[in-house]
Amino acid sequence: MPLVIGIVAAVGAYELELGQLNKPGPGLWPFILSVMLVACSLVLFVKDVRKDNYEKFTGKTKLVIYSIVATAVFIVVFKTLGLVAAVVALLLFQLRVVGAESWKISALVTVGMTVAVYLLFSLWLKIPFPGLLSLIERGCFRV
């Protein structure tokens, strides 16, 4: 599964435009992380691992599937509504549903991380992201 996720994520990141190292596009870092995931997956795939090291499928295994689906939804929301909406949706889901955190903790972490991600990527690194918020920021829409 990590190999497949890494390949799919690399293709998705490549479609976002990589840019250059001195002027990164929105897909550069996700692409680099995806390639690292593919490389690690290949090492684990080839490495001899004892069968007793594998975790058995349980009721909590569905949380892994939920996380994979949440990542796919993140990509769709990111492309249509933009960075902020995608980060909020993913973090709230991961913290509340997968992590079983309280609403208070989920909300606080989501707000803090969303602000941090927005400040880092949009304002400091000035990476143009797709979506409604970026169009509003560029003055294409008036709210």
Rosetta blueprint (number, residue, H / E / L):
1 M L
2 P H
3 L H
4 V H
5 I H
6 G H
7 I H
8 V H
9 A H
10 A H
11 V H
12 G H
13 A H
14 Y H
15 E H
16 L L
17 E L
18 L L
19 G E
20 Q L
21 L L
22 N L
23 K L
24 P E
25 G L
26 P L
27 G L
28 L H
29 W H
30 P H
31 F H
32 I H
33 L H
34 S H
35 V H
36 M H
37 L H
38 V H
39 A H
40 C H
41 S H
42 L H
43 V H
44 L H
45 F H
46 V H
47 K L
48 D L
49 V L
50 R L
51 K H
52 D H
53 N H
54 Y L
55 E L
56 K L
57 F L
58 T L
59 G H
60 K H
61 T H
62 K H
63 L H
64 V H
65 I H
66 Y H
67 S H
68 I H
69 V H
70 A H
71 T H
72 A H
73 V H
74 F H
75 I H
76 V H
77 V H
78 F H
79 K H
80 T H
81 L L
82 G L
83 L H
84 V H
85 A H
86 A H
87 V H
88 V H
89 A H
90 L H
91 L H
92 L H
93 F H
94 Q H
95 L H
96 R H
97 V H
98 V H
99 G L
100 A L
101 E L
102 S L
103 W H
104 K H
105 I H
106 S H
107 A H
108 L H
109 V H
110 T H
111 V H
112 G H
113 M H
114 T H
115 V H
116 A H
117 V H
118 Y H
119 L H
120 L H
121 F H
122 S H
123 L H
124 W H
125 L L
126 K L
127 I L
128 P L
129 F L
130 P L
131 G L
132 L H
133 L H
134 S H
135 L H
136 I H
137 E H
138 R L
139 G L
140 C L
141 F L
142 R L
143 V L
